[in-house]
Amino acid sequence: MPTSAFAAVLRTHHPDHVDAQLFLRAINDTLFHVGHGEYQMSCAMMVFDVPLGELQFANGGLPFPCVFSRSTGQTSSVASRGPLLGKGSQFDCTETKVVLKPGDVLIWYSDGLLETRDAAGTQYGWKGLSASAQRNGQLPADQLCAALMADVRNYGGNGAQEDDLTVVVAEYVP
């Protein structure tokens, strides 16, 4: 259902008139009307204008992506809030726009990363993600991704992973 809704937006709208909220609203509409609230999912969407470095982000129940600035060594979040898709007939979320600078790194991850716990039960959280990004942020994107995954797995130790771990790392190169 979500794939069909996504494809329908691409078929019925000119690329210049597509934004992240439009995609999420279309997916929500399909899920809600087919499932009558029975099917719900988290989902987020980014639309990226590569020449301008402008990122539009709309969110339905996922953690905020992280941006690591290689020029300053700082991390920031791309904050956007919205409900799970399929929960209701209306889908309202905030859409955030961020302009990336050349060399900035976008880190998009599943909630399982933040929710990984150490032996004492403390979550890895944003603090762990941010610290790892700052320690490893100068690595190429593929190596940074591997370092983040190794760091969170090391943090969790021998404990069972309760949720999926998904990480996508992309460097902005205009």
N, C-alpha and C positions, 0 to 999 in steps of 0.2 A: 504493500500500500504506500509506504513512504517513497519508494523508488518511483512509482507511477505518478505520484503527486509532483515530485521533483521534475520528472520528465515533462509533465504537462506544463509546468511553468516555463521550462526552456522552449517548448514548442509554441507557446501562446504569447510570449513577451519578447520584445527586442532586447538583446543583451544590454543596451544602454538604459533600459527601464527595469532592470532587475536589481532588487536589493535583498539583503539578508532576511529582513522581516517578511517580505513577500514569500520567500521559500518556506519559512516556518509556518506562516499562516495557511499556505496551501496544504502542507503536510498535516497540520492540525485539523483543517477542515475535512480532509479525506479520512483521517483516523476517527474523528468524532462521528461523522455521518455514517460511516460503515460500521463502526463498533459501538456507537451510542454510549461512549464513555468507558466501555469495557477494555479497550486497547489503549494503553498509555506508554509513552516512551520519552526518554530524555533525548534531546537533539540540539545541536547548535549549528550555525551556518556563518561562514565568512565569505564575503565577496571582496576580492582584492584587485585594486587598480595598480598594476605593476609599474607603469611609467610614473605615476604620481606617488607611489608608496602608500596609498590610502587603503586602509583596511576597514570594512564595515563588519560588525559582529553583532549577531542577535542570538539569544540564548534561551533554551527551554530546559532548565534543570541540570545543567552541567557546570563544572568548576570553571572559573575564569582563566583564560589563557595567560601565560606569562610572556612578557617581552624583556629580553636581556639586551641592554645597550652596551655594545662593546666599547663605545667611546667614553662612557662614564663609569662602566662597571656596575651599574645599578639595575635592579629588576623593578618591573611595575606590572600591574594586572590590567587586563582589558575587561572591565566590569560591565556586565549586561545581565539583567535578571528577567526571568520569565518562567511561567509554570510548565509542568510536563505537557507534552503535546498529546492531544486526544482526550484531555480531561474535561473540557467544556467546548461549547460551540464558538466561543470567542477566544482569541489568543492575543494577549497584549503583553509585550515585552519592551524593554528599553533596547535601543540600538546604539551601539557605541562606535564612534569613528576614531581611528588612531592613524597618525601618519608616521610610518617607519622611516628611519634614516638608513642609508647604505651600511651594511654590516650588522644591523640589528637582527636579533635572533628571536623568532617566535617559538614558544614551547606550548604545545597543546597536549593535554593529558586527560586520562579518565580519573574519576574520583577514587579509584582503587589506589592510585599513587599517593594521594594525600592521606588516605585512611589506613595506610600500612602502619602497623604498630610495632614498637620495640618490645623487649621482654617485660618492661614495666607497664606496658599498655598505653604508652604515649604515642600519639599519631605523628607521622612524619610531617604532615601539614605544609602550609605555605612557607613556613620558616625553613623547613628542610629543603624544599624545592628551591627557594630563593638562594640559600647558602650554597647548594650544589651548583646552581647555574652560575653564581659568582665565582666559585672555585674553578669551574670547567668551561666557562663561557668563551674562552679564546680558542677552544678546539673547533675543528671543522664540524659542521652540523651532524654528520653521521657518528663521529666520535663523541660529541657532546651527548647525543641520544644514548649511546652505549654507557657513557659515564653516569648519566642520570639513572638509568635502569640498574646499574651495578650499585650505585649509592643507596637507592631505595631498597633493593634486595638485601644489601648488607645491613641496613638499618633494621629491617624486619627479622634478621637473624634466621634461626631455624623454625620460627613460627609459621604456621600455615597462612598462606595468602588468602584472604577472605573474598577478594574481588579481583576483577581483571586489572592488569597493568598495561596501559596503552600510552605511548608517548610518541608525538610527532614533533620533530624539530626542523625548522626551516630558516635559513639565513636570507635576508632581503638583499638581493643584488639587482639593481635596476638594469 
